[in-house]
Amino acid sequence: MRAAGRAALGAVLALLGLSALLVLPAGQASAASYHVLMKGYAFSPAALTITAGTTVTWTNEDTAPHDVKTTSGPVAIHSPMLSKGQSWSFTFTTAGSYGYVCTVHPNMTAQVAVKAVAAPTPAAPTTHEQQHQHTTVPSRTATARTPSHTSSSSPPPAMSMPASSPTPAAAAAAPASPTAAPQTGQLQQAASTSRPLDPLLVLAGLVAGVAVMCLLLVGSRAAQASGGETTN
């Protein structure tokens, strides 16, 4: 019973595989792989055009052995000898034109043209991205110009002067305030008091003092004399 079940399961898998091969187009097994048959002492298809990175699988359906060997191309390849029902695969990564042959049957020739993979073109920015770029660039420009604008508007520290303080020339040309006159008189009076006394004035003062003292002495003596006479 187990052997019969296994045989039935194998038959189902084989039918699924055959149906998949029938559904795919001849010479192409999948989107990234191609299938070449060795049948009737010929390669079918005899010419393939693929892109770099594609895998090609050769399967021998003849009773005679076959192999794959390149006669031209940027990369040399050589498969093992394939008997009936055997397969061999190779992935082409280098672009170029490859010619190959079966070494057992030189009349079996074919070629594979491998194209380089095109570089992806950058996608155009969407409307939102364009608006973001338009709004971002002016903001960067304004930010870059802000320091220069600030430095130009503020005067250098060495040149800054108060607006209310007059210059030396303006101070000389401005009229003197009313409080300047009393201060000038006080300065002149202080200067006059600090001057030394005139010698003549000092001498006159001394003479006047001596004269006053003499007058006082004479007066006191006269008073004494008159008092003595009265008592007698």
C-alpha positions as CSV (number, residue, x, y, z in Angstrom):
1,M,0.0,0.0,0.0
2,R,2.8,2.4,0.9
3,A,4.6,1.7,-2.4
4,A,1.4,2.3,-4.4
5,G,0.9,5.6,-2.6
6,R,4.5,6.8,-3.3
7,A,4.1,5.8,-6.9
8,A,0.9,7.8,-7.2
9,L,2.5,10.8,-5.6
10,G,5.4,10.6,-8.0
11,A,3.1,10.4,-11.0
12,V,1.2,13.5,-9.8
13,L,4.4,15.5,-9.4
14,A,5.6,14.4,-12.8
15,L,2.3,15.5,-14.4
16,L,2.5,18.9,-12.6
17,G,6.1,19.4,-14.0
18,L,5.0,18.5,-17.5
19,S,2.0,20.8,-17.4
20,A,4.3,23.7,-16.2
21,L,6.7,23.1,-19.1
22,L,3.7,23.0,-21.6
23,V,2.3,26.2,-20.3
24,L,5.6,28.2,-20.6
25,P,6.6,29.2,-24.1
26,A,9.2,27.1,-25.9
27,G,12.8,28.1,-25.1
28,Q,11.9,30.1,-22.0
29,A,11.4,28.5,-18.5
30,S,10.8,31.7,-16.5
31,A,11.3,35.4,-16.6
32,A,15.0,35.1,-15.6
33,S,15.8,31.8,-17.2
34,Y,15.7,30.2,-20.7
35,H,15.6,26.5,-21.7
36,V,17.5,25.2,-24.7
37,L,16.8,21.6,-26.0
38,M,19.4,19.3,-27.5
39,K,17.1,17.4,-29.9
40,G,17.6,16.1,-33.4
41,Y,21.3,16.9,-33.2
42,A,20.5,20.6,-33.0
43,F,20.1,23.3,-30.4
44,S,16.6,24.6,-30.1
45,P,16.4,27.6,-30.2
46,A,19.7,28.2,-32.0
47,A,19.8,31.9,-31.2
48,L,18.9,33.6,-27.9
49,T,18.9,37.3,-26.9
50,I,18.9,37.7,-23.1
51,T,20.0,40.3,-20.6
52,A,22.9,40.0,-18.2
53,G,22.0,37.9,-15.1
54,T,19.8,35.5,-17.1
55,T,20.3,31.7,-16.6
56,V,20.2,29.3,-19.6
57,T,19.6,25.6,-19.1
58,W,20.4,23.0,-21.7
59,T,18.7,19.6,-21.7
60,N,19.7,16.6,-23.8
61,E,16.8,14.7,-25.4
62,D,18.9,12.7,-27.9
63,T,20.2,9.3,-27.3
64,A,23.7,10.5,-28.2
65,P,25.7,12.6,-25.7
66,H,26.0,16.3,-26.2
67,D,27.9,19.2,-24.5
68,V,28.1,23.0,-24.7
69,K,31.4,24.8,-25.4
70,T,31.9,28.4,-26.5
71,T,33.8,29.2,-29.6
72,S,33.6,32.9,-29.1
73,G,32.6,35.4,-26.5
74,P,33.9,37.4,-23.6
75,V,33.8,34.4,-21.2
76,A,34.7,30.8,-22.1
77,I,32.2,28.1,-20.9
78,H,32.3,24.4,-21.3
79,S,29.6,22.0,-19.9
80,P,30.1,18.4,-18.9
81,M,29.0,15.7,-21.3
82,L,25.3,15.3,-21.0
83,S,23.5,12.0,-21.6
84,K,19.9,11.7,-22.5
85,G,17.7,13.4,-19.9
86,Q,20.5,15.4,-18.2
87,S,20.6,19.2,-18.0
88,W,23.2,21.8,-17.3
89,S,22.7,25.5,-16.5
90,F,24.9,28.6,-16.8
91,T,24.2,32.2,-15.7
92,F,25.5,34.9,-18.1
93,T,26.7,37.9,-16.2
94,T,29.0,39.5,-18.8
95,A,27.4,41.2,-21.8
96,G,28.5,40.1,-25.3
97,S,27.9,37.7,-28.1
98,Y,28.6,34.0,-27.3
99,G,28.9,31.3,-30.0
100,Y,28.9,27.7,-28.9
101,V,29.0,24.2,-30.3
102,C,28.8,20.5,-29.4
103,T,32.3,19.1,-29.4
104,V,30.9,15.6,-30.3
105,H,28.8,16.9,-33.2
106,P,30.5,20.1,-34.7
107,N,27.5,20.7,-36.9
108,M,25.5,21.6,-33.8
109,T,26.1,25.3,-33.4
110,A,24.1,28.1,-31.7
111,Q,24.7,31.5,-30.2
112,V,23.6,33.7,-27.2
113,A,23.5,37.5,-27.3
114,V,23.7,39.0,-23.8
115,K,22.8,42.6,-23.4
116,A,23.9,44.8,-20.5
117,V,21.3,45.7,-17.9
118,A,20.2,49.3,-18.5
119,A,20.9,51.6,-15.6
120,P,17.6,52.7,-13.9
121,T,16.7,56.3,-14.7
122,P,16.0,58.5,-11.7
123,A,12.3,59.0,-11.2
124,A,11.0,62.5,-11.7
125,P,10.2,64.3,-8.4
126,T,6.6,64.4,-7.6
127,T,4.7,67.6,-7.1
128,H,5.1,67.5,-3.3
129,E,8.9,67.0,-3.7
130,Q,9.1,69.9,-6.2
131,Q,7.3,72.2,-3.8
132,H,9.5,71.0,-0.9
133,Q,12.6,71.9,-3.0
134,H,11.2,75.3,-4.0
135,T,10.5,76.1,-0.3
136,T,13.8,74.7,1.0
137,V,16.2,76.6,-1.3
138,P,15.1,80.2,-0.4
139,S,15.1,79.4,3.3
140,R,18.7,78.2,3.0
141,T,19.6,81.4,1.1
142,A,18.0,83.6,3.7
143,T,19.7,81.8,6.5
144,A,23.1,82.2,4.8
145,R,22.5,85.9,4.3
146,T,21.3,86.6,7.8
147,P,24.8,86.9,9.4
148,S,26.1,89.3,6.7
149,H,23.0,91.5,7.1
150,T,23.4,91.6,10.9
151,S,27.0,92.5,10.7
152,S,26.4,95.3,8.2
153,S,23.7,96.9,10.2
154,S,25.6,97.1,13.5
155,P,28.5,99.6,13.6
156,P,32.0,98.4,14.6
157,P,32.7,98.7,18.3
158,A,35.6,101.1,17.8
159,M,33.4,103.5,15.8
160,S,30.4,103.5,18.1
161,M,29.8,106.9,19.9
162,P,26.8,108.1,21.8
163,A,24.5,110.2,19.8
164,S,24.0,112.8,22.6
165,S,27.7,113.4,23.3
166,P,29.0,116.3,21.3
167,T,32.3,116.2,19.5
168,P,35.3,118.4,20.8
169,A,34.7,121.0,18.0
170,A,31.0,121.2,18.8
171,A,31.7,121.6,22.5
172,A,34.1,124.5,21.7
173,A,31.6,126.2,19.4
174,A,28.6,125.8,21.9
175,P,27.8,128.9,24.1
176,A,28.7,128.7,27.8
177,S,25.9,127.8,30.1
178,P,24.7,130.2,32.8
179,T,26.4,128.2,35.6
180,A,29.8,128.7,33.9
181,A,30.0,132.4,35.0
182,P,29.8,131.9,38.8
183,Q,32.3,129.2,38.6
184,T,34.7,131.5,36.7
185,G,34.2,134.2,39.4
186,Q,34.9,131.8,42.2
187,L,38.1,130.7,40.4
188,Q,39.3,134.3,40.0
189,Q,38.5,135.1,43.7
190,A,40.4,132.1,44.8
191,A,43.3,133.0,42.6
192,S,43.3,136.6,44.1
193,T,43.3,135.4,47.7
194,S,46.1,133.1,47.1
195,R,48.3,136.0,45.9
196,P,51.0,137.3,48.5
197,L,50.3,140.7,50.3
198,D,51.8,143.9,49.1
199,P,54.8,145.0,51.3
200,L,53.7,148.6,51.3
201,L,50.3,147.7,52.7
202,V,51.9,145.6,55.4
203,L,54.2,148.5,56.4
204,A,51.3,151.0,56.5
205,G,49.4,148.7,58.8
206,L,52.3,148.4,61.2
207,V,52.8,152.2,61.3
208,A,49.1,152.7,62.0
209,G,49.2,150.1,64.7
210,V,52.2,151.8,66.4
211,A,50.5,155.2,66.1
212,V,47.4,153.9,67.9
213,M,49.5,152.4,70.7
214,C,51.3,155.7,71.1
215,L,48.1,157.6,71.3
216,L,46.8,155.2,73.9
217,L,49.9,155.6,76.1
218,V,49.8,159.3,75.9
219,G,46.2,159.4,76.8
220,S,46.7,157.1,79.8
221,R,49.5,159.2,81.2
222,A,47.5,162.4,80.7
223,A,44.7,160.9,82.7
224,Q,47.0,159.8,85.5
225,A,48.6,163.3,85.7
226,S,45.2,165.0,85.9
227,G,44.1,162.7,88.6
228,G,47.1,163.4,90.8
229,E,46.6,167.1,90.6
230,T,43.1,166.8,91.7
231,T,43.9,165.0,94.8
232,N,46.4,167.7,95.9
